[in-house]
Amino acid sequence: MGNKIKVISVRLKSLVEITEKCYKAEDWEGNFALIPKSQVFARDYDVQKSEAWWISEWFAKKEDFKLVISFKKKGWYNINKKIIEPNYTIEIKHNIPEKINPVANNTIKRLKR
């Protein structure tokens, strides 16, 4: 995982370049945040109703990050390929059968001759 960075998709009202190293982001509730360009990786074109951007997860989890965001859509930015790869979660579920007590007579009457 050394060549991948965990990212999340963040819906923004606007993302404006204010310096050569920084963006000013505004969410839909009017909150603002300054985001270094090094922490914005790509536009999320899967989102249709608004603009969304892939931002590093560690930066979005900082306490002083004031934008309203959801951590539902995650991915991995592959540094070598310069693409966003999906994030898969594997859940292991064990099937525990219900306990059935044995019966004294196991004969099925309608099948009996």
Order of alpha helices (4+ residues) and beta strands (2+ residues): beta-beta-beta-beta-beta-beta-alpha-beta-beta
